[in-house]
Amino acid sequence: MSQSKKIAIILPDALQRIGLRSLLTDYFPPVEISLFTSFDHFIPSKNDFFDFYFTLPDMFVFHTAFFLPKRNKTICIVTNDHESESRQSILTVSTSQEEIFKQLRAILQDANKSYVQTKTGKELSTREKDVLRLIVKGMINKEIADKLFISLNTVLTHRKNITSKLGIKTIPGLTFYAITNGFISSDETGSD
């Protein structure tokens, strides 16, 4: 008999909360699920004993002090495949039921593994990491070029390579990636 996994689902959308709870209880027992509509509802209960936390990337970014130390057991729900990386910390919900089950199985079975890799398996270069940090801080291409003493074309090339290696095209997606991989802290982001 396997030990029950304690799971916190912190999602504002009722359909996502209830649907995820149903999937987990019906197909991946034994689990004990607690549902929360927001981080504010979650924190007062001082819940720091869960095996897994399911939430949104924005909530992760806004509450990195809590989630970052638990990044190996925090799973962010994304809707677009191009937003995700081939890592444990992402659950892409706009895919087939079979793929969602496959992702959940990998998450629940490989709970203690750390997945910090790019979509293509290629690591970011030191300069690409520098550019990524400045992108996440809210700098535009010209500012990045001036700050790093490189040409605008070089910045554009680095951005293209970052997007290609990570499979992430949006600033929030890049921010989430940079924070979860320790390239930048949430205090350093361009968002207030």
VMD Tcl script that draws the C-alpha trace (Angstrom):
set ca {
  {0.00 0.00 0.00}
  {1.55 3.29 -1.08}
  {1.48 6.41 1.03}
  {-1.10 9.04 0.13}
  {0.33 12.12 -1.59}
  {-0.80 15.46 -0.16}
  {-1.56 17.94 -2.93}
  {-2.49 21.62 -2.79}
  {-4.29 23.00 -5.83}
  {-4.09 26.81 -5.79}
  {-6.03 27.97 -8.84}
  {-8.58 30.78 -9.18}
  {-10.52 28.97 -11.92}
  {-13.10 26.60 -10.39}
  {-13.20 24.35 -13.45}
  {-9.43 23.86 -13.38}
  {-9.43 23.21 -9.61}
  {-12.26 20.69 -9.72}
  {-11.10 19.05 -12.94}
  {-7.55 18.58 -11.69}
  {-8.82 17.22 -8.38}
  {-11.01 14.72 -10.24}
  {-8.14 13.58 -12.47}
  {-5.80 13.12 -9.55}
  {-8.28 11.32 -7.27}
  {-9.73 9.10 -10.02}
  {-6.53 8.11 -11.82}
  {-3.66 8.61 -9.36}
  {-4.83 7.44 -5.92}
  {-4.10 7.58 -3.11}
  {-4.08 11.39 -2.87}
  {-5.33 13.92 -0.36}
  {-6.30 17.12 -2.15}
  {-6.84 20.58 -0.68}
  {-8.34 23.27 -2.92}
  {-7.56 26.99 -2.64}
  {-8.95 29.81 -4.78}
  {-6.00 32.13 -4.17}
  {-2.65 32.35 -2.46}
  {-4.26 34.50 0.25}
  {-6.64 31.64 1.10}
  {-3.73 29.23 1.11}
  {-1.24 31.09 3.34}
  {-3.37 31.74 6.44}
  {-3.71 28.02 6.95}
  {0.13 27.76 7.16}
  {0.14 24.86 4.74}
  {3.75 23.96 4.20}
  {3.45 20.19 4.37}
  {2.25 19.28 0.90}
  {4.02 16.90 -1.45}
  {2.92 18.94 -4.50}
  {1.59 22.42 -5.24}
  {-0.34 23.04 -8.48}
  {-0.67 26.70 -9.41}
  {-0.30 29.25 -12.23}
  {3.03 30.75 -13.40}
  {1.88 34.26 -12.40}
  {1.14 33.09 -8.86}
  {4.55 31.41 -8.73}
  {6.27 34.62 -9.85}
  {4.33 36.84 -7.41}
  {5.03 34.50 -4.48}
  {8.54 33.24 -5.24}
  {9.60 33.51 -1.61}
  {7.24 30.62 -0.90}
  {7.41 28.62 -4.15}
  {11.06 28.92 -5.17}
  {12.40 26.75 -2.33}
  {9.69 24.23 -3.28}
  {10.21 24.44 -7.04}
  {10.82 20.70 -7.36}
  {7.34 20.03 -6.06}
  {5.54 23.05 -7.57}
  {3.78 22.45 -10.86}
  {2.60 25.37 -12.96}
  {-0.44 24.98 -15.16}
  {0.05 26.41 -18.66}
  {-2.30 26.35 -21.61}
  {0.06 26.68 -24.57}
  {2.62 24.09 -25.60}
  {5.02 26.82 -26.74}
  {4.98 28.19 -23.17}
  {6.18 24.94 -21.69}
  {9.50 23.22 -21.46}
  {10.12 19.51 -21.17}
  {10.37 19.70 -17.41}
  {8.50 18.33 -14.49}
  {7.36 21.74 -13.21}
  {4.97 22.34 -16.11}
  {1.56 20.78 -16.82}
  {0.23 21.72 -20.25}
  {-3.55 21.48 -20.18}
  {-4.35 22.35 -23.79}
  {-3.20 18.95 -24.99}
  {-4.72 15.50 -25.30}
  {-6.02 13.60 -22.29}
  {-3.37 10.96 -22.90}
  {-0.59 13.58 -22.78}
  {-2.01 15.11 -19.57}
  {-2.01 11.66 -17.94}
  {1.56 11.11 -19.12}
  {2.64 14.46 -17.65}
  {0.86 13.80 -14.35}
  {2.35 10.31 -14.09}
  {5.85 11.73 -14.61}
  {5.21 14.45 -12.03}
  {3.89 12.09 -9.37}
  {6.46 9.35 -9.95}
  {9.54 11.55 -10.22}
  {8.76 13.82 -7.28}
  {12.28 14.27 -6.01}
  {14.07 14.81 -9.30}
  {15.13 18.25 -10.41}
  {14.34 19.13 -14.01}
  {16.27 22.17 -15.10}
  {16.82 21.69 -18.79}
  {15.95 23.43 -21.99}
  {13.42 22.13 -24.47}
  {16.15 21.15 -26.93}
  {18.55 19.90 -24.28}
  {21.01 22.67 -25.19}
  {22.16 24.87 -22.34}
  {22.07 28.65 -22.52}
  {25.46 30.28 -22.97}
  {26.73 32.73 -20.37}
  {25.93 35.66 -22.66}
  {22.43 34.30 -23.36}
  {21.86 34.13 -19.60}
  {23.02 37.75 -19.31}
  {20.58 38.78 -22.04}
  {17.79 36.75 -20.42}
  {18.36 38.49 -17.07}
  {18.08 41.90 -18.72}
  {14.98 40.92 -20.71}
  {13.30 39.80 -17.50}
  {14.32 43.08 -15.82}
  {12.25 44.84 -18.48}
  {14.99 46.26 -20.69}
  {14.42 46.77 -24.39}
  {16.88 45.50 -27.01}
  {18.76 48.81 -27.34}
  {19.21 49.08 -23.56}
  {20.50 45.49 -23.43}
  {22.99 46.23 -26.22}
  {24.26 49.34 -24.42}
  {24.48 47.59 -21.05}
  {26.41 44.59 -22.42}
  {28.47 46.62 -24.92}
  {27.27 44.53 -27.86}
  {25.46 45.40 -31.08}
  {21.69 45.44 -31.45}
  {21.96 42.59 -33.98}
  {23.86 40.50 -31.44}
  {21.08 41.07 -28.88}
  {18.49 39.98 -31.45}
  {20.53 36.86 -32.22}
  {20.79 36.01 -28.53}
  {17.02 36.51 -28.09}
  {16.35 34.22 -31.05}
  {18.67 31.57 -29.61}
  {17.07 31.83 -26.15}
  {13.60 31.39 -27.64}
  {14.76 28.48 -29.77}
  {16.52 26.67 -26.93}
  {13.79 27.20 -24.34}
  {10.73 27.02 -26.55}
  {9.38 30.07 -24.70}
  {8.29 33.18 -26.58}
  {6.65 35.41 -23.97}
  {8.17 37.66 -21.30}
  {6.09 36.03 -18.50}
  {7.27 32.61 -19.67}
  {10.89 33.76 -19.76}
  {10.47 35.36 -16.33}
  {9.11 32.12 -14.89}
  {11.99 30.17 -16.42}
  {14.63 32.62 -15.15}
  {13.25 32.66 -11.61}
  {12.75 28.90 -11.30}
  {16.26 28.25 -12.55}
  {17.86 30.80 -10.25}
  {19.06 33.20 -12.96}
  {17.22 36.08 -11.29}
  {15.18 36.72 -8.15}
  {11.61 37.97 -8.25}
  {12.81 41.28 -6.76}
  {14.90 41.88 -9.88}
  {12.08 41.50 -12.42}
  {10.68 44.42 -14.39}
  {7.20 43.86 -12.93}
  {6.12 45.84 -9.89}
}
mol new
graphics top color blue
foreach p $ca { graphics top sphere $p radius 0.5 }
foreach p [lrange $ca 0 end-1] q [lrange $ca 1 end] { graphics top cylinder $p $q radius 0.2 }
display resetview
